[in-house]
């Protein structure tokens, strides 16, 4: 009896015009709630996408700054080593000519080696910043990224050229070491070109 009465009341409400009078307002309210929920979802999603995009742009900018610094440090190191090699080669020729003529002067020898020592110091002052930025490159990029590996190769070629151009105390370089100057210079150029190509490829990604 009670169940039948409840059903009858529902039928009365439905058939009595209440839904007809208020159903439209309810539907509009429900639609508004749904629309607001969708709008909030879309806004949150768009915000997250924008944040991710901004984060990616900042990270790429940091990488670009590090690459630019690495290129600058490598260029400074290369220039300083080129000056060292040129100085050593020029003084070696003068020294050889004087030795053949029997005119080797100890004071001139001392001054020349002092000049070479100054060039070595200049190169060393560029070596350590170049090594430091190489470590930061590995933090910004994957350790096997072409920019990292090519910079590592360039740094190695420059270091080899530096060591081969340095003099032992009281000694001049052997003929064997002198004969390798051209090959080492070619290796530096090859490594430098490979690093620049890697940087260009990354910029075009």
C-alpha positions in Angstrom: 0.0 0.0 0.0 2.7 2.4 1.0 4.7 1.6 -2.2 1.7 2.1 -4.4 1.1 5.5 -2.7 4.6 6.6 -3.2 4.4 5.6 -6.9 1.2 7.5 -7.2 2.8 10.6 -5.7 5.7 10.5 -8.2 3.2 10.1 -11.0 1.3 13.1 -9.6 4.5 15.2 -9.5 5.4 14.1 -13.0 2.0 14.4 -14.5 1.0 17.4 -12.5 3.1 19.7 -14.5 6.0 20.3 -12.1 8.7 18.9 -14.4 7.1 20.7 -17.3 7.3 24.0 -15.4 10.8 23.5 -13.9 12.5 20.8 -16.0 14.0 23.4 -18.4 15.6 25.3 -15.5 17.1 22.2 -14.1 18.5 21.1 -17.4 20.0 24.5 -17.9 21.6 24.4 -14.4 23.0 20.9 -15.1 24.3 22.0 -18.4 26.0 25.1 -16.8 27.7 22.9 -14.2 28.9 20.5 -16.9 30.1 23.4 -19.0 31.9 25.0 -16.1 33.6 21.7 -15.3 34.7 21.2 -18.9 36.0 24.8 -19.0 38.0 24.3 -15.8 39.5 21.1 -17.1 40.5 22.7 -20.4 42.0 25.7 -18.6 44.0 23.4 -16.3 45.2 21.3 -19.2 46.2 24.4 -21.3 48.0 25.9 -18.3 50.0 22.7 -17.8 50.8 22.6 -21.5 51.9 26.2 -21.4 54.1 25.5 -18.3 55.7 22.5 -20.0 56.3 24.6 -23.1 57.8 27.4 -21.1 60.0 25.0 -19.2 61.2 23.4 -22.4 62.0 26.8 -23.8 64.0 27.8 -20.7 65.9 24.6 -20.7 66.7 25.0 -24.4 67.9 28.5 -23.7 70.1 27.3 -20.9 71.6 24.7 -23.3 72.2 27.3 -26.0 74.0 29.6 -23.5 76.2 26.7 -22.4 77.0 25.8 -26.0 77.8 29.4 -26.9 80.1 29.6 -23.9 81.7 26.3 -24.8 82.4 27.5 -28.4 83.8 30.8 -27.0 86.1 28.9 -24.5 87.3 26.5 -27.2 88.0 29.4 -29.6 90.1 31.1 -26.9 92.0 27.9 -26.2 92.6 27.3 -29.8 93.9 30.8 -30.4 96.2 30.6 -27.4 97.6 27.3 -28.6 98.1 28.6 -32.1 100.1 31.5 -30.7 102.1 29.1 -28.6 102.8 26.7 -31.6 103.7 29.7 -33.8 106.1 31.1 -31.2 107.8 27.8 -30.6 108.2 27.1 -34.3 109.7 30.5 -35.0 112.1 30.3 -32.1 113.1 26.8 -33.0 114.1 28.0 -36.5 116.1 30.8 -35.1 117.8 28.6 -32.6 118.6 25.9 -35.3 120.2 28.6 -37.5 122.3 29.9 -34.7 123.3 26.4 -33.7 124.4 25.7 -37.3 126.4 28.9 -37.3 127.9 28.2 -33.9 126.3 31.4 -32.5 124.1 30.1 -29.7 123.8 32.7 -27.0 122.7 31.5 -23.5 121.0 34.8 -22.8 119.0 34.7 -25.9 118.1 31.1 -25.2 116.8 32.1 -21.7 114.7 35.0 -23.1 113.2 32.8 -25.8 112.2 30.1 -23.3 110.8 32.7 -21.0 108.6 33.9 -23.9 107.5 30.4 -24.6 106.7 30.0 -20.9 104.5 33.0 -21.1 102.6 31.6 -24.1 102.2 28.3 -22.2 100.7 30.1 -19.2 98.2 31.9 -21.5 97.2 28.6 -23.0 96.8 27.0 -19.6 94.7 29.9 -18.4 92.3 29.0 -21.2 92.5 25.3 -20.7 90.8 25.1 -17.3 87.7 27.2 -18.2 87.3 25.1 -21.4 87.4 21.9 -19.3 84.9 23.3 -16.8 82.3 24.2 -19.5 82.8 20.8 -20.9 81.5 19.3 -17.7 78.5 21.6 -17.7 77.7 20.6 -21.3 77.4 17.0 -20.1 75.0 18.1 -17.4 72.8 19.9 -19.9 72.9 17.3 -22.6 73.1 13.5 -22.7 76.7 12.3 -22.2 76.6 10.7 -25.7 75.1 13.7 -27.5 77.0 14.7 -30.6 77.7 18.1 -29.2 79.2 16.6 -26.0 81.3 14.0 -27.8 82.6 16.4 -30.4 83.5 19.0 -27.8 85.3 16.3 -25.8 87.2 15.3 -29.0 88.1 19.0 -29.7 89.3 19.5 -26.1 91.4 16.4 -26.4 93.0 17.5 -29.7 93.7 21.0 -28.3 95.2 19.5 -25.1 97.5 17.2 -27.2 98.6 20.2 -29.3 99.3 22.1 -26.1 101.4 19.3 -24.5 103.3 18.8 -27.7 104.2 22.5 -27.9 105.4 22.7 -24.3 109.1 22.5 -23.5 110.8 20.4 -20.9 113.0 22.4 -18.5 116.3 23.3 -20.3 115.3 21.4 -23.5 113.9 22.1 -26.9 111.5 19.8 -28.7 112.8 16.8 -30.6 112.5 16.6 -34.4 109.9 13.8 -34.1 107.6 16.1 -32.1 108.2 19.0 -34.5 107.3 16.8 -37.5 103.9 16.1 -35.9 102.8 19.8 -35.7 101.0 19.7 -39.0 99.1 16.5 -38.2 98.1 17.8 -34.8 96.9 21.1 -36.4 94.8 19.1 -38.9 93.3 17.1 -36.0 92.3 20.3 -34.2 90.7 21.8 -37.3 88.8 18.5 -38.0 87.6 18.4 -34.4 86.6 22.0 -34.4 84.6 21.6 -37.6 82.8 18.6 -36.2 81.8 20.5 -33.1 80.5 23.4 -35.1 78.5 21.0 -37.3 77.0 19.4 -34.2 75.9 22.8 -32.9 74.3 23.8 -36.2 72.4 20.5 -36.3 71.1 21.0 -32.8 70.0 24.6 -33.6 68.0 23.3 -36.6 66.1 20.7 -34.5 
